[in-house]
Amino acid sequence: MEHTDRQLPVRLREDLVLLTAYLLSTGHGLLHEPAAYAPARAVDAARRTLGLLGEHDGPDRRLDEVRARIDEFFTDPHDGEPLAELLDELCVRMAEVVDAFREDASPAETQPR
C-alpha cells in the first residue's frame, strides 16, 4: 500500500487500533476458551465496529437498528433465544443494508481499488 498525504483523524485511528487489539486478543483468548464463545465474540466485534461507524460517520438508522438488536440480545433477557437465531436475523438484515449501500453509491464509489 502506498503512503499518501491523507491520514485518518486521530480519534478514528486510535479506535481502529483498539478494535484491532480487541480482535487479536479475542483470537488469542479463543485458543483457550470454549468453542461456543467464538460466535458471541464475533457478534461483539460487529457491535463495536458499528459503534465506531456511528461515532465517526454519523448515525445511520439501518446500522443503528442492527447495533440496537445486538445490544438488546446481550443486555435484556431474551428467553433463551439462541445466538444462532440472532445471527440468522442479523445476517439477513446486513445483507439488506449492504444492498442498499450499493444502490445508494455512485458508480465511482463502487469501483475496485
KOLMARDO-848957 format. One record per atom (N, C-alpha, C): residue in three letters; atom name; x, y, z. Coordinates in nm, 4 decimals, padded with zeros to 6 digits. Layout:
<sites>
<site residu="ALA" atome="CA" X="X" Y="Y" Z="Z"/>
...
</sites>
This chain:
<sites>
<site residu="MET" atome="N" X="00.0840" Y="-00.1158" Z="00.0000"/>
<site residu="MET" atome="CA" X="00.0000" Y="00.0000" Z="00.0000"/>
<site residu="MET" atome="C" X="00.0895" Y="00.1233" Z="00.0000"/>
<site residu="GLU" atome="N" X="00.0562" Y="00.2188" Z="-00.0856"/>
<site residu="GLU" atome="CA" X="00.1353" Y="00.3401" Z="-00.0963"/>
<site residu="GLU" atome="C" X="00.0978" Y="00.4379" Z="00.0139"/>
<site residu="HIS" atome="N" X="00.1983" Y="00.5119" Z="00.0562"/>
<site residu="HIS" atome="CA" X="00.1722" Y="00.6173" Z="00.1539"/>
<site residu="HIS" atome="C" X="00.1117" Y="00.7372" Z="00.0822"/>
<site residu="THR" atome="N" X="00.0130" Y="00.7944" Z="00.1412"/>
<site residu="THR" atome="CA" X="-00.0471" Y="00.9156" Z="00.0862"/>
<site residu="THR" atome="C" X="-00.0447" Y="01.0225" Z="00.1931"/>
<site residu="ASP" atome="N" X="-00.0740" Y="01.1439" Z="00.1538"/>
<site residu="ASP" atome="CA" X="-00.0789" Y="01.2537" Z="00.2497"/>
<site residu="ASP" atome="C" X="-00.2057" Y="01.2491" Z="00.3330"/>
<site residu="ARG" atome="N" X="-00.3036" Y="01.1685" Z="00.2897"/>
<site residu="ARG" atome="CA" X="-00.4273" Y="01.1572" Z="00.3663"/>
<site residu="ARG" atome="C" X="-00.4020" Y="01.0719" Z="00.4893"/>
<site residu="GLN" atome="N" X="-00.4536" Y="01.1172" Z="00.5983"/>
<site residu="GLN" atome="CA" X="-00.4439" Y="01.0405" Z="00.7214"/>
<site residu="GLN" atome="C" X="-00.5801" Y="01.0378" Z="00.7874"/>
<site residu="LEU" atome="N" X="-00.6015" Y="00.9321" Z="00.8611"/>
<site residu="LEU" atome="CA" X="-00.7254" Y="00.9219" Z="00.9363"/>
<site residu="LEU" atome="C" X="-00.7247" Y="01.0237" Z="01.0494"/>
<site residu="PRO" atome="N" X="-00.8407" Y="01.0688" Z="01.0890"/>
<site residu="PRO" atome="CA" X="-00.8462" Y="01.1510" Z="01.2101"/>
<site residu="PRO" atome="C" X="-00.7870" Y="01.0726" Z="01.3270"/>
<site residu="VAL" atome="N" X="-00.7215" Y="01.1437" Z="01.4172"/>
<site residu="VAL" atome="CA" X="-00.6504" Y="01.0792" Z="01.5285"/>
<site residu="VAL" atome="C" X="-00.7425" Y="00.9871" Z="01.6076"/>
<site residu="ARG" atome="N" X="-00.8619" Y="01.0336" Z="01.6400"/>
<site residu="ARG" atome="CA" X="-00.9541" Y="00.9528" Z="01.7213"/>
<site residu="ARG" atome="C" X="-00.9962" Y="00.8261" Z="01.6477"/>
<site residu="LEU" atome="N" X="-01.0242" Y="00.8357" Z="01.5176"/>
<site residu="LEU" atome="CA" X="-01.0619" Y="00.7175" Z="01.4402"/>
<site residu="LEU" atome="C" X="-00.9463" Y="00.6189" Z="01.4351"/>
<site residu="ARG" atome="N" X="-00.8275" Y="00.6695" Z="01.4115"/>
<site residu="ARG" atome="CA" X="-00.7101" Y="00.5822" Z="01.4084"/>
<site residu="ARG" atome="C" X="-00.6946" Y="00.5088" Z="01.5412"/>
<site residu="GLU" atome="N" X="-00.7081" Y="00.5822" Z="01.6514"/>
<site residu="GLU" atome="CA" X="-00.6975" Y="00.5209" Z="01.7838"/>
<site residu="GLU" atome="C" X="-00.8049" Y="00.4148" Z="01.8029"/>
<site residu="ASP" atome="N" X="-00.9278" Y="00.4452" Z="01.7638"/>
<site residu="ASP" atome="CA" X="-01.0365" Y="00.3497" Z="01.7788"/>
<site residu="ASP" atome="C" X="-01.0138" Y="00.2240" Z="01.6950"/>
<site residu="LEU" atome="N" X="-00.9604" Y="00.2398" Z="01.5756"/>
<site residu="LEU" atome="CA" X="-00.9328" Y="00.1236" Z="01.4905"/>
<site residu="LEU" atome="C" X="-00.8180" Y="00.0397" Z="01.5469"/>
<site residu="VAL" atome="N" X="-00.7182" Y="00.1053" Z="01.6047"/>
<site residu="VAL" atome="CA" X="-00.6092" Y="00.0319" Z="01.6697"/>
<site residu="VAL" atome="C" X="-00.6639" Y="-00.0475" Z="01.7877"/>
<site residu="LEU" atome="N" X="-00.7515" Y="00.0143" Z="01.8662"/>
<site residu="LEU" atome="CA" X="-00.8114" Y="-00.0565" Z="01.9801"/>
<site residu="LEU" atome="C" X="-00.8999" Y="-00.1727" Z="01.9340"/>
<site residu="LEU" atome="N" X="-00.9729" Y="-00.1541" Z="01.8247"/>
<site residu="LEU" atome="CA" X="-01.0546" Y="-00.2633" Z="01.7712"/>
<site residu="LEU" atome="C" X="-00.9652" Y="-00.3778" Z="01.7250"/>
<site residu="THR" atome="N" X="-00.8549" Y="-00.3446" Z="01.6612"/>
<site residu="THR" atome="CA" X="-00.7605" Y="-00.4479" Z="01.6181"/>
<site residu="THR" atome="C" X="-00.7057" Y="-00.5239" Z="01.7386"/>
<site residu="ALA" atome="N" X="-00.6704" Y="-00.4512" Z="01.8439"/>
<site residu="ALA" atome="CA" X="-00.6211" Y="-00.5172" Z="01.9654"/>
<site residu="ALA" atome="C" X="-00.7283" Y="-00.6083" Z="02.0239"/>
<site residu="TYR" atome="N" X="-00.8536" Y="-00.5619" Z="02.0237"/>
<site residu="TYR" atome="CA" X="-00.9635" Y="-00.6447" Z="02.0735"/>
<site residu="TYR" atome="C" X="-00.9766" Y="-00.7726" Z="01.9904"/>
<site residu="LEU" atome="N" X="-00.9731" Y="-00.7587" Z="01.8588"/>
<site residu="LEU" atome="CA" X="-00.9880" Y="-00.8758" Z="01.7719"/>
<site residu="LEU" atome="C" X="-00.8739" Y="-00.9752" Z="01.7936"/>
<site residu="LEU" atome="N" X="-00.7526" Y="-00.9256" Z="01.8046"/>
<site residu="LEU" atome="CA" X="-00.6393" Y="-01.0156" Z="01.8258"/>
<site residu="LEU" atome="C" X="-00.6448" Y="-01.0816" Z="01.9631"/>
<site residu="SER" atome="N" X="-00.6797" Y="-01.0045" Z="02.0659"/>
<site residu="SER" atome="CA" X="-00.6890" Y="-01.0649" Z="02.1993"/>
<site residu="SER" atome="C" X="-00.8045" Y="-01.1643" Z="02.2052"/>
<site residu="THR" atome="N" X="-00.9112" Y="-01.1366" Z="02.1311"/>
<site residu="THR" atome="CA" X="-01.0221" Y="-01.2314" Z="02.1222"/>
<site residu="THR" atome="C" X="-00.9749" Y="-01.3614" Z="02.0587"/>
<site residu="GLY" atome="N" X="-00.9037" Y="-01.3499" Z="01.9473"/>
<site residu="GLY" atome="CA" X="-00.8497" Y="-01.4691" Z="01.8821"/>
<site residu="GLY" atome="C" X="-00.7598" Y="-01.5480" Z="01.9759"/>
<site residu="HIS" atome="N" X="-00.6766" Y="-01.4774" Z="02.0503"/>
<site residu="HIS" atome="CA" X="-00.5877" Y="-01.5442" Z="02.1446"/>
<site residu="HIS" atome="C" X="-00.6676" Y="-01.6118" Z="02.2555"/>
<site residu="GLY" atome="N" X="-00.7662" Y="-01.5417" Z="02.3079"/>
<site residu="GLY" atome="CA" X="-00.8485" Y="-01.5987" Z="02.4140"/>
<site residu="GLY" atome="C" X="-00.9235" Y="-01.7219" Z="02.3683"/>
<site residu="LEU" atome="N" X="-00.9652" Y="-01.7225" Z="02.2439"/>
<site residu="LEU" atome="CA" X="-01.0425" Y="-01.8362" Z="02.1927"/>
<site residu="LEU" atome="C" X="-00.9592" Y="-01.9637" Z="02.1823"/>
<site residu="LEU" atome="N" X="-00.8285" Y="-01.9494" Z="02.1852"/>
<site residu="LEU" atome="CA" X="-00.7445" Y="-02.0692" Z="02.1869"/>
<site residu="LEU" atome="C" X="-00.7684" Y="-02.1512" Z="02.3131"/>
<site residu="HIS" atome="N" X="-00.8114" Y="-02.0821" Z="02.4204"/>
<site residu="HIS" atome="CA" X="-00.8260" Y="-02.1485" Z="02.5498"/>
<site residu="HIS" atome="C" X="-00.9697" Y="-02.1481" Z="02.6021"/>
<site residu="GLU" atome="N" X="-01.0579" Y="-02.0773" Z="02.5346"/>
<site residu="GLU" atome="CA" X="-01.1968" Y="-02.0692" Z="02.5779"/>
<site residu="GLU" atome="C" X="-01.2803" Y="-02.1732" Z="02.5055"/>
<site residu="PRO" atome="N" X="-01.3967" Y="-02.2024" Z="02.5588"/>
<site residu="PRO" atome="CA" X="-01.4853" Y="-02.2972" Z="02.4895"/>
<site residu="PRO" atome="C" X="-01.5205" Y="-02.2462" Z="02.3492"/>
<site residu="ALA" atome="N" X="-01.5348" Y="-02.3370" Z="02.2569"/>
<site residu="ALA" atome="CA" X="-01.5644" Y="-02.3009" Z="02.1171"/>
<site residu="ALA" atome="C" X="-01.6934" Y="-02.2202" Z="02.1051"/>
<site residu="ALA" atome="N" X="-01.7864" Y="-02.2411" Z="02.1955"/>
<site residu="ALA" atome="CA" X="-01.9141" Y="-02.1702" Z="02.1896"/>
<site residu="ALA" atome="C" X="-01.8985" Y="-02.0202" Z="02.2101"/>
<site residu="TYR" atome="N" X="-01.7848" Y="-01.9751" Z="02.2650"/>
<site residu="TYR" atome="CA" X="-01.7639" Y="-01.8318" Z="02.2850"/>
<site residu="TYR" atome="C" X="-01.7389" Y="-01.7590" Z="02.1529"/>
<site residu="ALA" atome="N" X="-01.6863" Y="-01.8277" Z="02.0540"/>
<site residu="ALA" atome="CA" X="-01.6452" Y="-01.7626" Z="01.9292"/>
<site residu="ALA" atome="C" X="-01.7573" Y="-01.6834" Z="01.8622"/>
<site residu="PRO" atome="N" X="-01.8766" Y="-01.7397" Z="01.8440"/>
<site residu="PRO" atome="CA" X="-01.9813" Y="-01.6607" Z="01.7786"/>
<site residu="PRO" atome="C" X="-02.0178" Y="-01.5347" Z="01.8572"/>
<site residu="ALA" atome="N" X="-02.0236" Y="-01.5454" Z="01.9894"/>
<site residu="ALA" atome="CA" X="-02.0569" Y="-01.4278" Z="02.0700"/>
<site residu="ALA" atome="C" X="-01.9482" Y="-01.3222" Z="02.0584"/>
<site residu="ARG" atome="N" X="-01.8246" Y="-01.3631" Z="02.0542"/>
<site residu="ARG" atome="CA" X="-01.7136" Y="-01.2690" Z="02.0376"/>
<site residu="ARG" atome="C" X="-01.7211" Y="-01.2009" Z="01.9016"/>
<site residu="ALA" atome="N" X="-01.7553" Y="-01.2753" Z="01.7979"/>
<site residu="ALA" atome="CA" X="-01.7675" Y="-01.2165" Z="01.6644"/>
<site residu="ALA" atome="C" X="-01.8820" Y="-01.1155" Z="01.6600"/>
<site residu="VAL" atome="N" X="-01.9928" Y="-01.1481" Z="01.7241"/>
<site residu="VAL" atome="CA" X="-02.1063" Y="-01.0556" Z="01.7293"/>
<site residu="VAL" atome="C" X="-02.0667" Y="-00.9301" Z="01.8064"/>
<site residu="ASP" atome="N" X="-01.9909" Y="-00.9458" Z="01.9153"/>
<site residu="ASP" atome="CA" X="-01.9462" Y="-00.8292" Z="01.9903"/>
<site residu="ASP" atome="C" X="-01.8524" Y="-00.7430" Z="01.9057"/>
<site residu="ALA" atome="N" X="-01.7667" Y="-00.8043" Z="01.8268"/>
<site residu="ALA" atome="CA" X="-01.6783" Y="-00.7274" Z="01.7379"/>
<site residu="ALA" atome="C" X="-01.7599" Y="-00.6495" Z="01.6355"/>
<site residu="ALA" atome="N" X="-01.8665" Y="-00.7098" Z="01.5843"/>
<site residu="ALA" atome="CA" X="-01.9547" Y="-00.6389" Z="01.4909"/>
<site residu="ALA" atome="C" X="-02.0209" Y="-00.5211" Z="01.5615"/>
<site residu="ARG" atome="N" X="-02.0643" Y="-00.5420" Z="01.6850"/>
<site residu="ARG" atome="CA" X="-02.1264" Y="-00.4346" Z="01.7636"/>
<site residu="ARG" atome="C" X="-02.0293" Y="-00.3190" Z="01.7820"/>
<site residu="ARG" atome="N" X="-01.9056" Y="-00.3508" Z="01.8153"/>
<site residu="ARG" atome="CA" X="-01.8034" Y="-00.2468" Z="01.8337"/>
<site residu="ARG" atome="C" X="-01.7759" Y="-00.1726" Z="01.7028"/>
<site residu="THR" atome="N" X="-01.7713" Y="-00.2455" Z="01.5935"/>
<site residu="THR" atome="CA" X="-01.7476" Y="-00.1837" Z="01.4635"/>
<site residu="THR" atome="C" X="-01.8617" Y="-00.0891" Z="01.4275"/>
<site residu="LEU" atome="N" X="-01.9841" Y="-00.1328" Z="01.4503"/>
<site residu="LEU" atome="CA" X="-02.0991" Y="-00.0462" Z="01.4235"/>
<site residu="LEU" atome="C" X="-02.0950" Y="00.0777" Z="01.5121"/>
<site residu="GLY" atome="N" X="-02.0477" Y="00.0622" Z="01.6342"/>
<site residu="GLY" atome="CA" X="-02.0317" Y="00.1776" Z="01.7226"/>
<site residu="GLY" atome="C" X="-01.9324" Y="00.2780" Z="01.6665"/>
<site residu="LEU" atome="N" X="-01.8223" Y="00.2277" Z="01.6132"/>
<site residu="LEU" atome="CA" X="-01.7231" Y="00.3165" Z="01.5518"/>
<site residu="LEU" atome="C" X="-01.7807" Y="00.3884" Z="01.4305"/>
<site residu="LEU" atome="N" X="-01.8542" Y="00.3152" Z="01.3493"/>
<site residu="LEU" atome="CA" X="-01.9170" Y="00.3784" Z="01.2334"/>
<site residu="LEU" atome="C" X="-02.0106" Y="00.4910" Z="01.2755"/>
<site residu="GLY" atome="N" X="-02.0926" Y="00.4640" Z="01.3744"/>
<site residu="GLY" atome="CA" X="-02.1859" Y="00.5650" Z="01.4215"/>
<site residu="GLY" atome="C" X="-02.1159" Y="00.6861" Z="01.4801"/>
<site residu="GLU" atome="N" X="-02.0089" Y="00.6600" Z="01.5532"/>
<site residu="GLU" atome="CA" X="-01.9356" Y="00.7682" Z="01.6182"/>
<site residu="GLU" atome="C" X="-01.8598" Y="00.8548" Z="01.5184"/>
<site residu="HIS" atome="N" X="-01.8031" Y="00.7933" Z="01.4164"/>
<site residu="HIS" atome="CA" X="-01.7152" Y="00.8660" Z="01.3252"/>
<site residu="HIS" atome="C" X="-01.7814" Y="00.9049" Z="01.1943"/>
<site residu="ASP" atome="N" X="-01.8885" Y="00.8374" Z="01.1565"/>
<site residu="ASP" atome="CA" X="-01.9529" Y="00.8660" Z="01.0285"/>
<site residu="ASP" atome="C" X="-02.0930" Y="00.9223" Z="01.0476"/>
<site residu="GLY" atome="N" X="-02.1378" Y="00.9267" Z="01.1697"/>
<site residu="GLY" atome="CA" X="-02.2711" Y="00.9787" Z="01.1973"/>
<site residu="GLY" atome="C" X="-02.3742" Y="00.8676" Z="01.1990"/>
<site residu="PRO" atome="N" X="-02.4926" Y="00.9009" Z="01.2451"/>
<site residu="PRO" atome="CA" X="-02.5968" Y="00.7989" Z="01.2576"/>
<site residu="PRO" atome="C" X="-02.6454" Y="00.7480" Z="01.1221"/>
<site residu="ASP" atome="N" X="-02.6803" Y="00.6217" Z="01.1211"/>
<site residu="ASP" atome="CA" X="-02.7430" Y="00.5577" Z="01.0058"/>
<site residu="ASP" atome="C" X="-02.8497" Y="00.4664" Z="01.0649"/>
<site residu="ARG" atome="N" X="-02.9733" Y="00.4982" Z="01.0397"/>
<site residu="ARG" atome="CA" X="-03.0845" Y="00.4264" Z="01.1011"/>
<site residu="ARG" atome="C" X="-03.0710" Y="00.2760" Z="01.0854"/>
<site residu="ARG" atome="N" X="-03.0336" Y="00.2312" Z="00.9663"/>
<site residu="ARG" atome="CA" X="-03.0256" Y="00.0869" Z="00.9401"/>
<site residu="ARG" atome="C" X="-02.9192" Y="00.0205" Z="01.0273"/>
<site residu="LEU" atome="N" X="-02.8018" Y="00.0827" Z="01.0331"/>
<site residu="LEU" atome="CA" X="-02.6934" Y="00.0255" Z="01.1128"/>
<site residu="LEU" atome="C" X="-02.7212" Y="00.0402" Z="01.2621"/>
<site residu="ASP" atome="N" X="-02.7827" Y="00.1513" Z="01.2993"/>
<site residu="ASP" atome="CA" X="-02.8188" Y="00.1711" Z="01.4399"/>
<site residu="ASP" atome="C" X="-02.9172" Y="00.0640" Z="01.4862"/>
<site residu="GLU" atome="N" X="-03.0095" Y="00.0246" Z="01.3977"/>
<site residu="GLU" atome="CA" X="-03.1051" Y="-00.0805" Z="01.4322"/>
<site residu="GLU" atome="C" X="-03.0350" Y="-00.2148" Z="01.4539"/>
<site residu="VAL" atome="N" X="-02.9368" Y="-00.2437" Z="01.3706"/>
<site residu="VAL" atome="CA" X="-02.8618" Y="-00.3693" Z="01.3867"/>
<site residu="VAL" atome="C" X="-02.7872" Y="-00.3671" Z="01.5199"/>
<site residu="ARG" atome="N" X="-02.7197" Y="-00.2555" Z="01.5481"/>
<site residu="ARG" atome="CA" X="-02.6451" Y="-00.2468" Z="01.6745"/>
<site residu="ARG" atome="C" X="-02.7399" Y="-00.2551" Z="01.7938"/>
<site residu="ALA" atome="N" X="-02.8537" Y="-00.1893" Z="01.7853"/>
<site residu="ALA" atome="CA" X="-02.9513" Y="-00.1940" Z="01.8945"/>
<site residu="ALA" atome="C" X="-03.0005" Y="-00.3368" Z="01.9177"/>
<site residu="ARG" atome="N" X="-03.0184" Y="-00.4112" Z="01.8108"/>
<site residu="ARG" atome="CA" X="-03.0638" Y="-00.5506" Z="01.8236"/>
<site residu="ARG" atome="C" X="-02.9584" Y="-00.6349" Z="01.8940"/>
<site residu="ILE" atome="N" X="-02.8315" Y="-00.6106" Z="01.8605"/>
<site residu="ILE" atome="CA" X="-02.7226" Y="-00.6827" Z="01.9282"/>
<site residu="ILE" atome="C" X="-02.7203" Y="-00.6448" Z="02.0759"/>
<site residu="ASP" atome="N" X="-02.7263" Y="-00.5150" Z="02.1039"/>
<site residu="ASP" atome="CA" X="-02.7267" Y="-00.4689" Z="02.2433"/>
<site residu="ASP" atome="C" X="-02.8424" Y="-00.5317" Z="02.3209"/>
<site residu="GLU" atome="N" X="-02.9592" Y="-00.5329" Z="02.2578"/>
<site residu="GLU" atome="CA" X="-03.0780" Y="-00.5903" Z="02.3210"/>
<site residu="GLU" atome="C" X="-03.0557" Y="-00.7376" Z="02.3555"/>
<site residu="PHE" atome="N" X="-02.9975" Y="-00.8112" Z="02.2634"/>
<site residu="PHE" atome="CA" X="-02.9743" Y="-00.9542" Z="02.2852"/>
<site residu="PHE" atome="C" X="-02.8833" Y="-00.9779" Z="02.4054"/>
<site residu="PHE" atome="N" X="-02.7774" Y="-00.8963" Z="02.4151"/>
<site residu="PHE" atome="CA" X="-02.6797" Y="-00.9197" Z="02.5206"/>
<site residu="PHE" atome="C" X="-02.7148" Y="-00.8551" Z="02.6539"/>
<site residu="THR" atome="N" X="-02.8057" Y="-00.7591" Z="02.6550"/>
<site residu="THR" atome="CA" X="-02.8345" Y="-00.6899" Z="02.7806"/>
<site residu="THR" atome="C" X="-02.9716" Y="-00.7215" Z="02.8382"/>
<site residu="ASP" atome="N" X="-03.0681" Y="-00.7559" Z="02.7541"/>
<site residu="ASP" atome="CA" X="-03.2034" Y="-00.7843" Z="02.8019"/>
<site residu="ASP" atome="C" X="-03.2257" Y="-00.9346" Z="02.8059"/>
<site residu="PRO" atome="N" X="-03.3119" Y="-00.9782" Z="02.8949"/>
<site residu="PRO" atome="CA" X="-03.3463" Y="-01.1203" Z="02.8921"/>
<site residu="PRO" atome="C" X="-03.4074" Y="-01.1552" Z="02.7563"/>
<site residu="HIS" atome="N" X="-03.3616" Y="-01.2616" Z="02.6978"/>
<site residu="HIS" atome="CA" X="-03.4117" Y="-01.2990" Z="02.5654"/>
<site residu="HIS" atome="C" X="-03.4721" Y="-01.4379" Z="02.5652"/>
<site residu="ASP" atome="N" X="-03.5169" Y="-01.4791" Z="02.6802"/>
<site residu="ASP" atome="CA" X="-03.5893" Y="-01.6057" Z="02.6938"/>
<site residu="ASP" atome="C" X="-03.5181" Y="-01.7221" Z="02.6266"/>
<site residu="GLY" atome="N" X="-03.3868" Y="-01.7267" Z="02.6385"/>
<site residu="GLY" atome="CA" X="-03.3119" Y="-01.8386" Z="02.5843"/>
<site residu="GLY" atome="C" X="-03.3016" Y="-01.8409" Z="02.4335"/>
<site residu="GLU" atome="N" X="-03.3314" Y="-01.7261" Z="02.3694"/>
<site residu="GLU" atome="CA" X="-03.3183" Y="-01.7205" Z="02.2228"/>
<site residu="GLU" atome="C" X="-03.1745" Y="-01.7575" Z="02.1863"/>
<site residu="PRO" atome="N" X="-03.1581" Y="-01.8554" Z="02.1026"/>
<site residu="PRO" atome="CA" X="-03.0224" Y="-01.8978" Z="02.0662"/>
<site residu="PRO" atome="C" X="-02.9490" Y="-01.7914" Z="01.9842"/>
<site residu="LEU" atome="N" X="-02.8196" Y="-01.7873" Z="02.0048"/>
<site residu="LEU" atome="CA" X="-02.7353" Y="-01.6953" Z="01.9290"/>
<site residu="LEU" atome="C" X="-02.7466" Y="-01.7237" Z="01.7792"/>
<site residu="ALA" atome="N" X="-02.7677" Y="-01.8492" Z="01.7424"/>
<site residu="ALA" atome="CA" X="-02.7805" Y="-01.8845" Z="01.6005"/>
<site residu="ALA" atome="C" X="-02.8981" Y="-01.8108" Z="01.5360"/>
<site residu="GLU" atome="N" X="-03.0083" Y="-01.7985" Z="01.6094"/>
<site residu="GLU" atome="CA" X="-03.1239" Y="-01.7261" Z="01.5551"/>
<site residu="GLU" atome="C" X="-03.0918" Y="-01.5784" Z="01.5378"/>
<site residu="LEU" atome="N" X="-03.0218" Y="-01.5218" Z="01.6352"/>
<site residu="LEU" atome="CA" X="-02.9811" Y="-01.3818" Z="01.6236"/>
<site residu="LEU" atome="C" X="-02.8910" Y="-01.3626" Z="01.5025"/>
<site residu="LEU" atome="N" X="-02.7957" Y="-01.4517" Z="01.4848"/>
<site residu="LEU" atome="CA" X="-02.7041" Y="-01.4405" Z="01.3708"/>
<site residu="LEU" atome="C" X="-02.7782" Y="-01.4535" Z="01.2383"/>
<site residu="ASP" atome="N" X="-02.8731" Y="-01.5446" Z="01.2292"/>
<site residu="ASP" atome="CA" X="-02.9543" Y="-01.5553" Z="01.1074"/>
<site residu="ASP" atome="C" X="-03.0230" Y="-01.4229" Z="01.0779"/>
<site residu="GLU" atome="N" X="-03.0869" Y="-01.3676" Z="01.1794"/>
<site residu="GLU" atome="CA" X="-03.1590" Y="-01.2407" Z="01.1647"/>
<site residu="GLU" atome="C" X="-03.0643" Y="-01.1276" Z="01.1235"/>
<site residu="LEU" atome="N" X="-02.9490" Y="-01.1176" Z="01.1903"/>
<site residu="LEU" atome="CA" X="-02.8564" Y="-01.0086" Z="01.1634"/>
<site residu="LEU" atome="C" X="-02.7911" Y="-01.0212" Z="01.0257"/>
<site residu="CYS" atome="N" X="-02.7622" Y="-01.1430" Z="00.9848"/>
<site residu="CYS" atome="CA" X="-02.7024" Y="-01.1625" Z="00.8515"/>
<site residu="CYS" atome="C" X="-02.7992" Y="-01.1202" Z="00.7418"/>
<site residu="VAL" atome="N" X="-02.9254" Y="-01.1533" Z="00.7567"/>
<site residu="VAL" atome="CA" X="-03.0261" Y="-01.1115" Z="00.6585"/>
<site residu="VAL" atome="C" X="-03.0363" Y="-00.9591" Z="00.6579"/>
<site residu="ARG" atome="N" X="-03.0416" Y="-00.9007" Z="00.7758"/>
<site residu="ARG" atome="CA" X="-03.0541" Y="-00.7548" Z="00.7857"/>
<site residu="ARG" atome="C" X="-02.9324" Y="-00.6857" Z="00.7253"/>
<site residu="MET" atome="N" X="-02.8118" Y="-00.7345" Z="00.7549"/>
<site residu="MET" atome="CA" X="-02.6914" Y="-00.6720" Z="00.6999"/>
<site residu="MET" atome="C" X="-02.6826" Y="-00.6901" Z="00.5489"/>
<site residu="ALA" atome="N" X="-02.7318" Y="-00.8016" Z="00.4964"/>
<site residu="ALA" atome="CA" X="-02.7350" Y="-00.8194" Z="00.3505"/>
<site residu="ALA" atome="C" X="-02.8243" Y="-00.7114" Z="00.2884"/>
<site residu="GLU" atome="N" X="-02.9365" Y="-00.6816" Z="00.3528"/>
<site residu="GLU" atome="CA" X="-03.0249" Y="-00.5756" Z="00.3045"/>
<site residu="GLU" atome="C" X="-02.9551" Y="-00.4396" Z="00.3103"/>
<site residu="VAL" atome="N" X="-02.8808" Y="-00.4159" Z="00.4184"/>
<site residu="VAL" atome="CA" X="-02.8084" Y="-00.2896" Z="00.4338"/>
<site residu="VAL" atome="C" X="-02.7007" Y="-00.2768" Z="00.3261"/>
<site residu="VAL" atome="N" X="-02.6256" Y="-00.3837" Z="00.3034"/>
<site residu="VAL" atome="CA" X="-02.5204" Y="-00.3811" Z="00.2007"/>
<site residu="VAL" atome="C" X="-02.5820" Y="-00.3545" Z="00.0630"/>
<site residu="ASP" atome="N" X="-02.6924" Y="-00.4214" Z="00.0323"/>
<site residu="ASP" atome="CA" X="-02.7598" Y="-00.3963" Z="-00.0952"/>
<site residu="ASP" atome="C" X="-02.8028" Y="-00.2506" Z="-00.1060"/>
<site residu="ALA" atome="N" X="-02.8560" Y="-00.1949" Z="00.0010"/>
<site residu="ALA" atome="CA" X="-02.8989" Y="-00.0547" Z="-00.0006"/>
<site residu="ALA" atome="C" X="-02.7794" Y="00.0379" Z="-00.0186"/>
<site residu="PHE" atome="N" X="-02.6658" Y="00.0072" Z="00.0450"/>
<site residu="PHE" atome="CA" X="-02.5461" Y="00.0891" Z="00.0268"/>
<site residu="PHE" atome="C" X="-02.5004" Y="00.0853" Z="-00.1185"/>
<site residu="ARG" atome="N" X="-02.5054" Y="-00.0312" Z="-00.1786"/>
<site residu="ARG" atome="CA" X="-02.4649" Y="-00.0431" Z="-00.3189"/>
<site residu="ARG" atome="C" X="-02.5564" Y="00.0389" Z="-00.4094"/>
<site residu="GLU" atome="N" X="-02.6856" Y="00.0351" Z="-00.3801"/>
<site residu="GLU" atome="CA" X="-02.7814" Y="00.1116" Z="-00.4603"/>
<site residu="GLU" atome="C" X="-02.7611" Y="00.2615" Z="-00.4424"/>
<site residu="ASP" atome="N" X="-02.7229" Y="00.3028" Z="-00.3216"/>
<site residu="ASP" atome="CA" X="-02.7036" Y="00.4445" Z="-00.2923"/>
<site residu="ASP" atome="C" X="-02.5703" Y="00.4983" Z="-00.3443"/>
<site residu="ALA" atome="N" X="-02.4721" Y="00.4092" Z="-00.3618"/>
<site residu="ALA" atome="CA" X="-02.3371" Y="00.4524" Z="-00.4009"/>
<site residu="ALA" atome="C" X="-02.3332" Y="00.4909" Z="-00.5478"/>
<site residu="SER" atome="N" X="-02.2487" Y="00.5891" Z="-00.5757"/>
<site residu="SER" atome="CA" X="-02.2289" Y="00.6269" Z="-00.7156"/>
<site residu="SER" atome="C" X="-02.1398" Y="00.5229" Z="-00.7805"/>
<site residu="PRO" atome="N" X="-02.1415" Y="00.5122" Z="-00.9141"/>
<site residu="PRO" atome="CA" X="-02.0578" Y="00.4120" Z="-00.9816"/>
<site residu="PRO" atome="C" X="-01.9088" Y="00.4252" Z="-00.9469"/>
<site residu="ALA" atome="N" X="-01.8589" Y="00.5461" Z="-00.9293"/>
<site residu="ALA" atome="CA" X="-01.7177" Y="00.5648" Z="-00.8962"/>
<site residu="ALA" atome="C" X="-01.6839" Y="00.5087" Z="-00.7586"/>
<site residu="GLU" atome="N" X="-01.7797" Y="00.5149" Z="-00.6663"/>
<site residu="GLU" atome="CA" X="-01.7546" Y="00.4660" Z="-00.5309"/>
<site residu="GLU" atome="C" X="-01.7543" Y="00.3145" Z="-00.5230"/>
<site residu="THR" atome="N" X="-01.8106" Y="00.2466" Z="-00.6198"/>
<site residu="THR" atome="CA" X="-01.8187" Y="00.1006" Z="-00.6151"/>
<site residu="THR" atome="C" X="-01.7099" Y="00.0333" Z="-00.6980"/>
<site residu="GLN" atome="N" X="-01.6222" Y="00.1109" Z="-00.7602"/>
<site residu="GLN" atome="CA" X="-01.5152" Y="00.0545" Z="-00.8403"/>
<site residu="GLN" atome="C" X="-01.4078" Y="-00.0039" Z="-00.7489"/>
<site residu="PRO" atome="N" X="-01.3494" Y="-00.1189" Z="-00.7864"/>
<site residu="PRO" atome="CA" X="-01.2412" Y="-00.1767" Z="-00.7049"/>
<site residu="PRO" atome="C" X="-01.1207" Y="-00.0846" Z="-00.7052"/>
<site residu="ARG" atome="N" X="-01.0468" Y="-00.0886" Z="-00.5962"/>
<site residu="ARG" atome="CA" X="-00.9265" Y="-00.0037" Z="-00.5857"/>
<site residu="ARG" atome="C" X="-00.8062" Y="-00.0765" Z="-00.6353"/>
</sites>
